[in-house]
Amino acid sequence: MLRSKVEEVLEVVRPIIQQDQGDVVLHEVDEATGVVTVELVGACVSCPASTQTLKAGLERILMDRVPGITEVVNSGATSDGLSETVVSL
C-alpha cells in the first residue's frame, strides 16, 4: 500500500524536522494521482524555509523513495504560501 510506504519514509525524515521544533503530519495519500497531502506544524508554521522543506526536502525524498508519488502539498498553506494553522505545543 502506498500510504504505508509514505509513512515509513516520513518516520525517517521526521527527526530532522523535529530538530528545528517542527513536525509533519500525514493527511492523505491519493493513490490515483500520487499526491501526498501533509501539514507542516510547530515551528514550520512560521518558518520562511518551510516551502523549501516541503518541496526540496519532503517531496524530493518521497518521489525518490516511493514509486508513484508525483507531488507533496501542504494542507495548511494558503495561496500566498503562508500557513493559517495555529499550533500550541
PyMOL Python script that loads the backbone (N, CA, C, O; Angstrom):
from pymol import cmd

cmd.read_pdbstr("""\
ATOM      1  N   MET A   1       0.846  -1.189   0.000  1.00  0.00           N
ATOM      2  CA  MET A   1       0.000   0.000   0.000  1.00  0.00           C
ATOM      3  C   MET A   1       0.888   1.249   0.000  1.00  0.00           C
ATOM      4  O   MET A   1       1.876   1.322   0.731  1.00  0.00           O
ATOM      5  N   LEU A   2       0.527   2.205  -0.815  1.00  0.00           N
ATOM      6  CA  LEU A   2       1.315   3.422  -0.980  1.00  0.00           C
ATOM      7  C   LEU A   2       1.429   4.224   0.316  1.00  0.00           C
ATOM      8  O   LEU A   2       2.498   4.743   0.638  1.00  0.00           O
ATOM      9  N   ARG A   3       0.334   4.322   1.053  1.00  0.00           N
ATOM     10  CA  ARG A   3       0.338   5.110   2.289  1.00  0.00           C
ATOM     11  C   ARG A   3       1.370   4.579   3.292  1.00  0.00           C
ATOM     12  O   ARG A   3       2.078   5.361   3.926  1.00  0.00           O
ATOM     13  N   SER A   4       1.451   3.275   3.433  1.00  0.00           N
ATOM     14  CA  SER A   4       2.394   2.710   4.402  1.00  0.00           C
ATOM     15  C   SER A   4       3.839   3.005   4.009  1.00  0.00           C
ATOM     16  O   SER A   4       4.686   3.229   4.874  1.00  0.00           O
ATOM     17  N   LYS A   5       4.124   3.007   2.708  1.00  0.00           N
ATOM     18  CA  LYS A   5       5.472   3.343   2.251  1.00  0.00           C
ATOM     19  C   LYS A   5       5.789   4.812   2.538  1.00  0.00           C
ATOM     20  O   LYS A   5       6.903   5.144   2.944  1.00  0.00           O
ATOM     21  N   VAL A   6       4.801   5.690   2.322  1.00  0.00           N
ATOM     22  CA  VAL A   6       4.988   7.108   2.627  1.00  0.00           C
ATOM     23  C   VAL A   6       5.229   7.292   4.123  1.00  0.00           C
ATOM     24  O   VAL A   6       6.111   8.055   4.519  1.00  0.00           O
ATOM     25  N   GLU A   7       4.457   6.603   4.952  1.00  0.00           N
ATOM     26  CA  GLU A   7       4.621   6.698   6.409  1.00  0.00           C
ATOM     27  C   GLU A   7       6.022   6.257   6.835  1.00  0.00           C
ATOM     28  O   GLU A   7       6.631   6.878   7.706  1.00  0.00           O
ATOM     29  N   GLU A   8       6.531   5.190   6.225  1.00  0.00           N
ATOM     30  CA  GLU A   8       7.872   4.709   6.553  1.00  0.00           C
ATOM     31  C   GLU A   8       8.929   5.768   6.262  1.00  0.00           C
ATOM     32  O   GLU A   8       9.826   5.995   7.073  1.00  0.00           O
ATOM     33  N   VAL A   9       8.822   6.412   5.113  1.00  0.00           N
ATOM     34  CA  VAL A   9       9.794   7.450   4.744  1.00  0.00           C
ATOM     35  C   VAL A   9       9.660   8.654   5.671  1.00  0.00           C
ATOM     36  O   VAL A   9      10.668   9.228   6.083  1.00  0.00           O
ATOM     37  N   LEU A  10       8.440   9.041   6.000  1.00  0.00           N
ATOM     38  CA  LEU A  10       8.250  10.188   6.899  1.00  0.00           C
ATOM     39  C   LEU A  10       8.859   9.920   8.279  1.00  0.00           C
ATOM     40  O   LEU A  10       9.379  10.835   8.916  1.00  0.00           O
ATOM     41  N   GLU A  11       8.796   8.685   8.734  1.00  0.00           N
ATOM     42  CA  GLU A  11       9.392   8.353  10.032  1.00  0.00           C
ATOM     43  C   GLU A  11      10.911   8.517  10.007  1.00  0.00           C
ATOM     44  O   GLU A  11      11.523   8.801  11.036  1.00  0.00           O
ATOM     45  N   VAL A  12      11.511   8.340   8.848  1.00  0.00           N
ATOM     46  CA  VAL A  12      12.959   8.509   8.712  1.00  0.00           C
ATOM     47  C   VAL A  12      13.336   9.994   8.718  1.00  0.00           C
ATOM     48  O   VAL A  12      14.333  10.379   9.328  1.00  0.00           O
ATOM     49  N   VAL A  13      12.535  10.828   8.036  1.00  0.00           N
ATOM     50  CA  VAL A  13      12.880  12.254   7.938  1.00  0.00           C
ATOM     51  C   VAL A  13      12.323  13.093   9.084  1.00  0.00           C
ATOM     52  O   VAL A  13      12.795  14.206   9.315  1.00  0.00           O
ATOM     53  N   ARG A  14      11.331  12.579   9.803  1.00  0.00           N
ATOM     54  CA  ARG A  14      10.698  13.331  10.896  1.00  0.00           C
ATOM     55  C   ARG A  14      11.715  13.844  11.939  1.00  0.00           C
ATOM     56  O   ARG A  14      11.621  15.008  12.330  1.00  0.00           O
ATOM     57  N   PRO A  15      12.667  13.040  12.400  1.00  0.00           N
ATOM     58  CA  PRO A  15      13.617  13.553  13.404  1.00  0.00           C
ATOM     59  C   PRO A  15      14.403  14.787  12.935  1.00  0.00           C
ATOM     60  O   PRO A  15      14.760  15.642  13.745  1.00  0.00           O
ATOM     61  N   ILE A  16      14.664  14.871  11.650  1.00  0.00           N
ATOM     62  CA  ILE A  16      15.387  16.036  11.121  1.00  0.00           C
ATOM     63  C   ILE A  16      14.532  17.291  11.264  1.00  0.00           C
ATOM     64  O   ILE A  16      15.026  18.347  11.659  1.00  0.00           O
ATOM     65  N   ILE A  17      13.257  17.166  10.944  1.00  0.00           N
ATOM     66  CA  ILE A  17      12.334  18.299  11.070  1.00  0.00           C
ATOM     67  C   ILE A  17      12.127  18.653  12.541  1.00  0.00           C
ATOM     68  O   ILE A  17      12.050  19.830  12.891  1.00  0.00           O
ATOM     69  N   GLN A  18      12.038  17.656  13.388  1.00  0.00           N
ATOM     70  CA  GLN A  18      11.813  17.885  14.810  1.00  0.00           C
ATOM     71  C   GLN A  18      13.004  18.560  15.488  1.00  0.00           C
ATOM     72  O   GLN A  18      12.834  19.209  16.519  1.00  0.00           O
ATOM     73  N   GLN A  19      14.197  18.419  14.933  1.00  0.00           N
ATOM     74  CA  GLN A  19      15.370  19.101  15.495  1.00  0.00           C
ATOM     75  C   GLN A  19      15.181  20.616  15.505  1.00  0.00           C
ATOM     76  O   GLN A  19      15.747  21.314  16.346  1.00  0.00           O
ATOM     77  N   ASP A  20      14.384  21.115  14.567  1.00  0.00           N
ATOM     78  CA  ASP A  20      14.121  22.550  14.486  1.00  0.00           C
ATOM     79  C   ASP A  20      12.753  22.900  15.069  1.00  0.00           C
ATOM     80  O   ASP A  20      12.176  23.930  14.722  1.00  0.00           O
ATOM     81  N   GLN A  21      12.234  22.049  15.953  1.00  0.00           N
ATOM     82  CA  GLN A  21      10.965  22.257  16.650  1.00  0.00           C
ATOM     83  C   GLN A  21       9.752  22.214  15.726  1.00  0.00           C
ATOM     84  O   GLN A  21       8.705  22.773  16.054  1.00  0.00           O
ATOM     85  N   GLY A  22       9.881  21.563  14.591  1.00  0.00           N
ATOM     86  CA  GLY A  22       8.754  21.399  13.679  1.00  0.00           C
ATOM     87  C   GLY A  22       8.339  19.945  13.617  1.00  0.00           C
ATOM     88  O   GLY A  22       8.897  19.095  14.311  1.00  0.00           O
ATOM     89  N   ASP A  23       7.361  19.671  12.786  1.00  0.00           N
ATOM     90  CA  ASP A  23       6.941  18.294  12.567  1.00  0.00           C
ATOM     91  C   ASP A  23       6.102  18.246  11.292  1.00  0.00           C
ATOM     92  O   ASP A  23       5.743  19.282  10.732  1.00  0.00           O
ATOM     93  N   VAL A  24       5.802  17.058  10.854  1.00  0.00           N
ATOM     94  CA  VAL A  24       4.982  16.863   9.670  1.00  0.00           C
ATOM     95  C   VAL A  24       3.906  15.843  10.003  1.00  0.00           C
ATOM     96  O   VAL A  24       4.178  14.807  10.610  1.00  0.00           O
ATOM     97  N   VAL A  25       2.665  16.154   9.593  1.00  0.00           N
ATOM     98  CA  VAL A  25       1.534  15.267   9.816  1.00  0.00           C
ATOM     99  C   VAL A  25       1.025  14.821   8.448  1.00  0.00           C
ATOM    100  O   VAL A  25       0.746  15.650   7.582  1.00  0.00           O
ATOM    101  N   LEU A  26       0.907  13.516   8.259  1.00  0.00           N
ATOM    102  CA  LEU A  26       0.403  12.973   7.004  1.00  0.00           C
ATOM    103  C   LEU A  26      -1.116  12.984   7.038  1.00  0.00           C
ATOM    104  O   LEU A  26      -1.722  12.405   7.939  1.00  0.00           O
ATOM    105  N   HIS A  27      -1.739  13.643   6.054  1.00  0.00           N
ATOM    106  CA  HIS A  27      -3.199  13.695   5.985  1.00  0.00           C
ATOM    107  C   HIS A  27      -3.765  12.740   4.948  1.00  0.00           C
ATOM    108  O   HIS A  27      -4.738  12.037   5.223  1.00  0.00           O
ATOM    109  N   GLU A  28      -3.174  12.703   3.766  1.00  0.00           N
ATOM    110  CA  GLU A  28      -3.767  11.889   2.712  1.00  0.00           C
ATOM    111  C   GLU A  28      -2.714  11.462   1.695  1.00  0.00           C
ATOM    112  O   GLU A  28      -1.758  12.188   1.422  1.00  0.00           O
ATOM    113  N   VAL A  29      -2.910  10.283   1.150  1.00  0.00           N
ATOM    114  CA  VAL A  29      -2.121   9.807   0.023  1.00  0.00           C
ATOM    115  C   VAL A  29      -3.131   9.389  -1.039  1.00  0.00           C
ATOM    116  O   VAL A  29      -3.841   8.396  -0.877  1.00  0.00           O
ATOM    117  N   ASP A  30      -3.188  10.144  -2.112  1.00  0.00           N
ATOM    118  CA  ASP A  30      -4.102   9.832  -3.209  1.00  0.00           C
ATOM    119  C   ASP A  30      -3.391   8.868  -4.156  1.00  0.00           C
ATOM    120  O   ASP A  30      -2.524   9.268  -4.933  1.00  0.00           O
ATOM    121  N   GLU A  31      -3.767   7.613  -4.079  1.00  0.00           N
ATOM    122  CA  GLU A  31      -3.087   6.589  -4.874  1.00  0.00           C
ATOM    123  C   GLU A  31      -3.322   6.767  -6.372  1.00  0.00           C
ATOM    124  O   GLU A  31      -2.493   6.341  -7.176  1.00  0.00           O
ATOM    125  N   ALA A  32      -4.424   7.384  -6.756  1.00  0.00           N
ATOM    126  CA  ALA A  32      -4.729   7.570  -8.173  1.00  0.00           C
ATOM    127  C   ALA A  32      -3.843   8.635  -8.807  1.00  0.00           C
ATOM    128  O   ALA A  32      -3.392   8.483  -9.942  1.00  0.00           O
ATOM    129  N   THR A  33      -3.592   9.724  -8.061  1.00  0.00           N
ATOM    130  CA  THR A  33      -2.809  10.831  -8.618  1.00  0.00           C
ATOM    131  C   THR A  33      -1.368  10.859  -8.121  1.00  0.00           C
ATOM    132  O   THR A  33      -0.514  11.494  -8.740  1.00  0.00           O
ATOM    133  N   GLY A  34      -1.088  10.177  -7.012  1.00  0.00           N
ATOM    134  CA  GLY A  34       0.253  10.201  -6.433  1.00  0.00           C
ATOM    135  C   GLY A  34       0.524  11.436  -5.598  1.00  0.00           C
ATOM    136  O   GLY A  34       1.673  11.704  -5.245  1.00  0.00           O
ATOM    137  N   VAL A  35      -0.523  12.199  -5.274  1.00  0.00           N
ATOM    138  CA  VAL A  35      -0.356  13.416  -4.473  1.00  0.00           C
ATOM    139  C   VAL A  35      -0.440  13.064  -2.991  1.00  0.00           C
ATOM    140  O   VAL A  35      -1.379  12.407  -2.541  1.00  0.00           O
ATOM    141  N   VAL A  36       0.563  13.518  -2.247  1.00  0.00           N
ATOM    142  CA  VAL A  36       0.616  13.331  -0.800  1.00  0.00           C
ATOM    143  C   VAL A  36       0.291  14.668  -0.147  1.00  0.00           C
ATOM    144  O   VAL A  36       0.912  15.684  -0.458  1.00  0.00           O
ATOM    145  N   THR A  37      -0.685  14.664   0.761  1.00  0.00           N
ATOM    146  CA  THR A  37      -1.062  15.878   1.481  1.00  0.00           C
ATOM    147  C   THR A  37      -0.559  15.762   2.911  1.00  0.00           C
ATOM    148  O   THR A  37      -0.908  14.832   3.638  1.00  0.00           O
ATOM    149  N   VAL A  38       0.269  16.728   3.299  1.00  0.00           N
ATOM    150  CA  VAL A  38       0.820  16.773   4.648  1.00  0.00           C
ATOM    151  C   VAL A  38       0.507  18.131   5.255  1.00  0.00           C
ATOM    152  O   VAL A  38       0.037  19.042   4.573  1.00  0.00           O
ATOM    153  N   GLU A  39       0.773  18.248   6.536  1.00  0.00           N
ATOM    154  CA  GLU A  39       0.680  19.539   7.212  1.00  0.00           C
ATOM    155  C   GLU A  39       1.969  19.743   7.998  1.00  0.00           C
ATOM    156  O   GLU A  39       2.335  18.926   8.843  1.00  0.00           O
ATOM    157  N   LEU A  40       2.640  20.836   7.709  1.00  0.00           N
ATOM    158  CA  LEU A  40       3.821  21.194   8.489  1.00  0.00           C
ATOM    159  C   LEU A  40       3.332  21.923   9.727  1.00  0.00           C
ATOM    160  O   LEU A  40       2.548  22.867   9.628  1.00  0.00           O
ATOM    161  N   VAL A  41       3.794  21.486  10.902  1.00  0.00           N
ATOM    162  CA  VAL A  41       3.311  22.051  12.164  1.00  0.00           C
ATOM    163  C   VAL A  41       4.483  22.489  13.033  1.00  0.00           C
ATOM    164  O   VAL A  41       5.644  22.326  12.660  1.00  0.00           O
ATOM    165  N   GLY A  42       4.165  23.040  14.183  1.00  0.00           N
ATOM    166  CA  GLY A  42       5.191  23.522  15.106  1.00  0.00           C
ATOM    167  C   GLY A  42       5.897  24.730  14.526  1.00  0.00           C
ATOM    168  O   GLY A  42       5.258  25.617  13.961  1.00  0.00           O
ATOM    169  N   ALA A  43       7.196  24.766  14.661  1.00  0.00           N
ATOM    170  CA  ALA A  43       7.985  25.897  14.169  1.00  0.00           C
ATOM    171  C   ALA A  43       7.902  26.040  12.656  1.00  0.00           C
ATOM    172  O   ALA A  43       8.179  27.116  12.126  1.00  0.00           O
ATOM    173  N   CYS A  44       7.527  24.982  11.953  1.00  0.00           N
ATOM    174  CA  CYS A  44       7.408  25.042  10.486  1.00  0.00           C
ATOM    175  C   CYS A  44       6.314  26.006  10.038  1.00  0.00           C
ATOM    176  O   CYS A  44       6.370  26.533   8.927  1.00  0.00           O
ATOM    177  N   VAL A  45       5.322  26.238  10.893  1.00  0.00           N
ATOM    178  CA  VAL A  45       4.201  27.097  10.523  1.00  0.00           C
ATOM    179  C   VAL A  45       4.668  28.502  10.182  1.00  0.00           C
ATOM    180  O   VAL A  45       4.190  29.099   9.218  1.00  0.00           O
ATOM    181  N   SER A  46       5.594  29.032  10.963  1.00  0.00           N
ATOM    182  CA  SER A  46       6.040  30.413  10.740  1.00  0.00           C
ATOM    183  C   SER A  46       7.428  30.502  10.103  1.00  0.00           C
ATOM    184  O   SER A  46       7.963  31.598   9.934  1.00  0.00           O
ATOM    185  N   CYS A  47       8.003  29.371   9.753  1.00  0.00           N
ATOM    186  CA  CYS A  47       9.360  29.366   9.207  1.00  0.00           C
ATOM    187  C   CYS A  47       9.360  29.776   7.737  1.00  0.00           C
ATOM    188  O   CYS A  47       8.603  29.225   6.937  1.00  0.00           O
ATOM    189  N   PRO A  48      10.208  30.741   7.378  1.00  0.00           N
ATOM    190  CA  PRO A  48      10.275  31.144   5.974  1.00  0.00           C
ATOM    191  C   PRO A  48      10.846  30.057   5.056  1.00  0.00           C
ATOM    192  O   PRO A  48      10.685  30.135   3.838  1.00  0.00           O
ATOM    193  N   ALA A  49      11.497  29.066   5.615  1.00  0.00           N
ATOM    194  CA  ALA A  49      12.073  27.988   4.805  1.00  0.00           C
ATOM    195  C   ALA A  49      11.135  26.781   4.680  1.00  0.00           C
ATOM    196  O   ALA A  49      11.538  25.743   4.155  1.00  0.00           O
ATOM    197  N   SER A  50       9.898  26.903   5.153  1.00  0.00           N
ATOM    198  CA  SER A  50       9.005  25.740   5.141  1.00  0.00           C
ATOM    199  C   SER A  50       8.680  25.266   3.727  1.00  0.00           C
ATOM    200  O   SER A  50       8.514  24.066   3.508  1.00  0.00           O
ATOM    201  N   THR A  51       8.586  26.175   2.768  1.00  0.00           N
ATOM    202  CA  THR A  51       8.343  25.755   1.388  1.00  0.00           C
ATOM    203  C   THR A  51       9.529  24.959   0.863  1.00  0.00           C
ATOM    204  O   THR A  51       9.354  23.976   0.142  1.00  0.00           O
ATOM    205  N   GLN A  52      10.724  25.379   1.221  1.00  0.00           N
ATOM    206  CA  GLN A  52      11.940  24.657   0.838  1.00  0.00           C
ATOM    207  C   GLN A  52      11.947  23.267   1.480  1.00  0.00           C
ATOM    208  O   GLN A  52      12.296  22.279   0.834  1.00  0.00           O
ATOM    209  N   THR A  53      11.562  23.202   2.751  1.00  0.00           N
ATOM    210  CA  THR A  53      11.481  21.914   3.450  1.00  0.00           C
ATOM    211  C   THR A  53      10.489  21.002   2.749  1.00  0.00           C
ATOM    212  O   THR A  53      10.743  19.810   2.576  1.00  0.00           O
ATOM    213  N   LEU A  54       9.364  21.564   2.350  1.00  0.00           N
ATOM    214  CA  LEU A  54       8.318  20.774   1.711  1.00  0.00           C
ATOM    215  C   LEU A  54       8.747  20.280   0.335  1.00  0.00           C
ATOM    216  O   LEU A  54       8.661  19.084   0.056  1.00  0.00           O
ATOM    217  N   LYS A  55       9.204  21.178  -0.524  1.00  0.00           N
ATOM    218  CA  LYS A  55       9.473  20.823  -1.918  1.00  0.00           C
ATOM    219  C   LYS A  55      10.855  20.197  -2.121  1.00  0.00           C
ATOM    220  O   LYS A  55      10.966  19.135  -2.733  1.00  0.00           O
ATOM    221  N   ALA A  56      11.900  20.838  -1.619  1.00  0.00           N
ATOM    222  CA  ALA A  56      13.257  20.338  -1.843  1.00  0.00           C
ATOM    223  C   ALA A  56      13.593  19.192  -0.889  1.00  0.00           C
ATOM    224  O   ALA A  56      14.494  18.397  -1.156  1.00  0.00           O
ATOM    225  N   GLY A  57      12.866  19.116   0.214  1.00  0.00           N
ATOM    226  CA  GLY A  57      13.119  18.063   1.189  1.00  0.00           C
ATOM    227  C   GLY A  57      12.139  16.914   1.052  1.00  0.00           C
ATOM    228  O   GLY A  57      12.444  15.889   0.444  1.00  0.00           O
ATOM    229  N   LEU A  58      10.951  17.098   1.629  1.00  0.00           N
ATOM    230  CA  LEU A  58       9.968  16.018   1.675  1.00  0.00           C
ATOM    231  C   LEU A  58       9.571  15.505   0.290  1.00  0.00           C
ATOM    232  O   LEU A  58       9.575  14.299   0.045  1.00  0.00           O
ATOM    233  N   GLU A  59       9.232  16.418  -0.605  1.00  0.00           N
ATOM    234  CA  GLU A  59       8.782  15.974  -1.922  1.00  0.00           C
ATOM    235  C   GLU A  59       9.875  15.218  -2.667  1.00  0.00           C
ATOM    236  O   GLU A  59       9.625  14.153  -3.231  1.00  0.00           O
ATOM    237  N   ARG A  60      11.066  15.759  -2.670  1.00  0.00           N
ATOM    238  CA  ARG A  60      12.175  15.107  -3.380  1.00  0.00           C
ATOM    239  C   ARG A  60      12.452  13.726  -2.802  1.00  0.00           C
ATOM    240  O   ARG A  60      12.622  12.761  -3.547  1.00  0.00           O
ATOM    241  N   ILE A  61      12.498  13.630  -1.488  1.00  0.00           N
ATOM    242  CA  ILE A  61      12.793  12.351  -0.835  1.00  0.00           C
ATOM    243  C   ILE A  61      11.681  11.332  -1.104  1.00  0.00           C
ATOM    244  O   ILE A  61      11.955  10.178  -1.435  1.00  0.00           O
ATOM    245  N   LEU A  62      10.424  11.770  -0.959  1.00  0.00           N
ATOM    246  CA  LEU A  62       9.317  10.841  -1.192  1.00  0.00           C
ATOM    247  C   LEU A  62       9.268  10.386  -2.646  1.00  0.00           C
ATOM    248  O   LEU A  62       9.026   9.208  -2.914  1.00  0.00           O
ATOM    249  N   MET A  63       9.492  11.298  -3.589  1.00  0.00           N
ATOM    250  CA  MET A  63       9.471  10.918  -5.006  1.00  0.00           C
ATOM    251  C   MET A  63      10.616   9.961  -5.340  1.00  0.00           C
ATOM    252  O   MET A  63      10.466   9.079  -6.186  1.00  0.00           O
ATOM    253  N   ASP A  64      11.757  10.138  -4.673  1.00  0.00           N
ATOM    254  CA  ASP A  64      12.899   9.248  -4.894  1.00  0.00           C
ATOM    255  C   ASP A  64      12.669   7.858  -4.309  1.00  0.00           C
ATOM    256  O   ASP A  64      13.083   6.860  -4.899  1.00  0.00           O
ATOM    257  N   ARG A  65      12.014   7.790  -3.160  1.00  0.00           N
ATOM    258  CA  ARG A  65      11.926   6.534  -2.419  1.00  0.00           C
ATOM    259  C   ARG A  65      10.607   5.782  -2.551  1.00  0.00           C
ATOM    260  O   ARG A  65      10.534   4.595  -2.235  1.00  0.00           O
ATOM    261  N   VAL A  66       9.565   6.467  -3.018  1.00  0.00           N
ATOM    262  CA  VAL A  66       8.258   5.817  -3.131  1.00  0.00           C
ATOM    263  C   VAL A  66       7.752   5.961  -4.569  1.00  0.00           C
ATOM    264  O   VAL A  66       7.277   7.029  -4.955  1.00  0.00           O
ATOM    265  N   PRO A  67       7.852   4.893  -5.359  1.00  0.00           N
ATOM    266  CA  PRO A  67       7.367   4.954  -6.737  1.00  0.00           C
ATOM    267  C   PRO A  67       5.875   5.320  -6.773  1.00  0.00           C
ATOM    268  O   PRO A  67       5.070   4.781  -6.013  1.00  0.00           O
ATOM    269  N   GLY A  68       5.535   6.238  -7.662  1.00  0.00           N
ATOM    270  CA  GLY A  68       4.140   6.634  -7.817  1.00  0.00           C
ATOM    271  C   GLY A  68       3.810   7.985  -7.207  1.00  0.00           C
ATOM    272  O   GLY A  68       2.765   8.559  -7.514  1.00  0.00           O
ATOM    273  N   ILE A  69       4.687   8.508  -6.342  1.00  0.00           N
ATOM    274  CA  ILE A  69       4.439   9.824  -5.755  1.00  0.00           C
ATOM    275  C   ILE A  69       4.780  10.883  -6.797  1.00  0.00           C
ATOM    276  O   ILE A  69       5.861  10.863  -7.385  1.00  0.00           O
ATOM    277  N   THR A  70       3.848  11.810  -7.020  1.00  0.00           N
ATOM    278  CA  THR A  70       4.034  12.848  -8.032  1.00  0.00           C
ATOM    279  C   THR A  70       4.192  14.238  -7.442  1.00  0.00           C
ATOM    280  O   THR A  70       4.788  15.114  -8.068  1.00  0.00           O
ATOM    281  N   GLU A  71       3.660  14.450  -6.233  1.00  0.00           N
ATOM    282  CA  GLU A  71       3.711  15.781  -5.624  1.00  0.00           C
ATOM    283  C   GLU A  71       3.426  15.669  -4.139  1.00  0.00           C
ATOM    284  O   GLU A  71       2.742  14.747  -3.695  1.00  0.00           O
ATOM    285  N   VAL A  72       3.961  16.627  -3.364  1.00  0.00           N
ATOM    286  CA  VAL A  72       3.642  16.732  -1.950  1.00  0.00           C
ATOM    287  C   VAL A  72       3.121  18.147  -1.726  1.00  0.00           C
ATOM    288  O   VAL A  72       3.776  19.124  -2.089  1.00  0.00           O
ATOM    289  N   VAL A  73       1.936  18.248  -1.124  1.00  0.00           N
ATOM    290  CA  VAL A  73       1.333  19.553  -0.858  1.00  0.00           C
ATOM    291  C   VAL A  73       1.088  19.711   0.631  1.00  0.00           C
ATOM    292  O   VAL A  73       0.869  18.736   1.350  1.00  0.00           O
ATOM    293  N   ASN A  74       1.129  20.968   1.083  1.00  0.00           N
ATOM    294  CA  ASN A  74       0.903  21.310   2.482  1.00  0.00           C
ATOM    295  C   ASN A  74      -0.546  21.731   2.653  1.00  0.00           C
ATOM    296  O   ASN A  74      -0.975  22.726   2.070  1.00  0.00           O
ATOM    297  N   SER A  75      -1.302  20.989   3.442  1.00  0.00           N
ATOM    298  CA  SER A  75      -2.720  21.303   3.641  1.00  0.00           C
ATOM    299  C   SER A  75      -2.916  22.612   4.388  1.00  0.00           C
ATOM    300  O   SER A  75      -3.989  23.211   4.310  1.00  0.00           O
ATOM    301  N   GLY A  76      -1.893  23.066   5.114  1.00  0.00           N
ATOM    302  CA  GLY A  76      -2.015  24.300   5.869  1.00  0.00           C
ATOM    303  C   GLY A  76      -1.621  25.533   5.081  1.00  0.00           C
ATOM    304  O   GLY A  76      -1.700  26.643   5.608  1.00  0.00           O
ATOM    305  N   ALA A  77      -1.197  25.372   3.825  1.00  0.00           N
ATOM    306  CA  ALA A  77      -0.724  26.502   3.028  1.00  0.00           C
ATOM    307  C   ALA A  77      -1.887  27.244   2.390  1.00  0.00           C
ATOM    308  O   ALA A  77      -2.855  26.637   1.934  1.00  0.00           O
ATOM    309  N   THR A  78      -1.775  28.570   2.366  1.00  0.00           N
ATOM    310  CA  THR A  78      -2.744  29.394   1.670  1.00  0.00           C
ATOM    311  C   THR A  78      -2.149  29.764   0.322  1.00  0.00           C
ATOM    312  O   THR A  78      -1.030  29.361   0.006  1.00  0.00           O
ATOM    313  N   SER A  79      -2.874  30.515  -0.461  1.00  0.00           N
ATOM    314  CA  SER A  79      -2.399  30.848  -1.801  1.00  0.00           C
ATOM    315  C   SER A  79      -1.135  31.694  -1.794  1.00  0.00           C
ATOM    316  O   SER A  79      -0.403  31.717  -2.783  1.00  0.00           O
ATOM    317  N   ASP A  80      -0.868  32.393  -0.689  1.00  0.00           N
ATOM    318  CA  ASP A  80       0.364  33.195  -0.621  1.00  0.00           C
ATOM    319  C   ASP A  80       1.516  32.414  -0.025  1.00  0.00           C
ATOM    320  O   ASP A  80       2.596  32.959   0.201  1.00  0.00           O
ATOM    321  N   GLY A  81       1.278  31.106   0.237  1.00  0.00           N
ATOM    322  CA  GLY A  81       2.352  30.255   0.729  1.00  0.00           C
ATOM    323  C   GLY A  81       2.515  30.291   2.240  1.00  0.00           C
ATOM    324  O   GLY A  81       3.374  29.596   2.783  1.00  0.00           O
ATOM    325  N   LEU A  82       1.707  31.084   2.925  1.00  0.00           N
ATOM    326  CA  LEU A  82       1.784  31.170   4.383  1.00  0.00           C
ATOM    327  C   LEU A  82       0.717  30.288   4.984  1.00  0.00           C
ATOM    328  O   LEU A  82      -0.351  30.097   4.402  1.00  0.00           O
ATOM    329  N   SER A  83       1.006  29.759   6.134  1.00  0.00           N
ATOM    330  CA  SER A  83       0.059  28.866   6.788  1.00  0.00           C
ATOM    331  C   SER A  83      -0.818  29.638   7.747  1.00  0.00           C
ATOM    332  O   SER A  83      -0.371  30.566   8.421  1.00  0.00           O
ATOM    333  N   GLU A  84      -2.089  29.234   7.795  1.00  0.00           N
ATOM    334  CA  GLU A  84      -3.017  29.844   8.755  1.00  0.00           C
ATOM    335  C   GLU A  84      -3.203  28.946   9.969  1.00  0.00           C
ATOM    336  O   GLU A  84      -3.939  29.308  10.887  1.00  0.00           O
ATOM    337  N   THR A  85      -2.573  27.819   9.998  1.00  0.00           N
ATOM    338  CA  THR A  85      -2.740  26.873  11.078  1.00  0.00           C
ATOM    339  C   THR A  85      -2.016  27.372  12.323  1.00  0.00           C
ATOM    340  O   THR A  85      -0.853  27.771  12.267  1.00  0.00           O
ATOM    341  N   VAL A  86      -2.729  27.343  13.451  1.00  0.00           N
ATOM    342  CA  VAL A  86      -2.130  27.718  14.720  1.00  0.00           C
ATOM    343  C   VAL A  86      -1.964  26.451  15.536  1.00  0.00           C
ATOM    344  O   VAL A  86      -2.912  25.685  15.707  1.00  0.00           O
ATOM    345  N   VAL A  87      -0.770  26.234  16.035  1.00  0.00           N
ATOM    346  CA  VAL A  87      -0.485  25.023  16.789  1.00  0.00           C
ATOM    347  C   VAL A  87       0.089  25.412  18.141  1.00  0.00           C
ATOM    348  O   VAL A  87       1.029  26.202  18.223  1.00  0.00           O
ATOM    349  N   SER A  88      -0.479  24.856  19.196  1.00  0.00           N
ATOM    350  CA  SER A  88       0.057  25.074  20.535  1.00  0.00           C
ATOM    351  C   SER A  88       0.814  23.830  20.945  1.00  0.00           C
ATOM    352  O   SER A  88       0.274  22.725  20.905  1.00  0.00           O
ATOM    353  N   LEU A  89       2.067  24.009  21.341  1.00  0.00           N
ATOM    354  CA  LEU A  89       2.870  22.864  21.768  1.00  0.00           C
ATOM    355  C   LEU A  89       2.991  22.841  23.259  1.00  0.00           C
ATOM    356  O   LEU A  89       3.633  21.948  23.812  1.00  0.00           O
TER     357      LEU A  89
END
""", "prot")
cmd.dss("prot")
cmd.show_as("cartoon", "prot")
cmd.util.cbc("prot")
cmd.orient("prot")
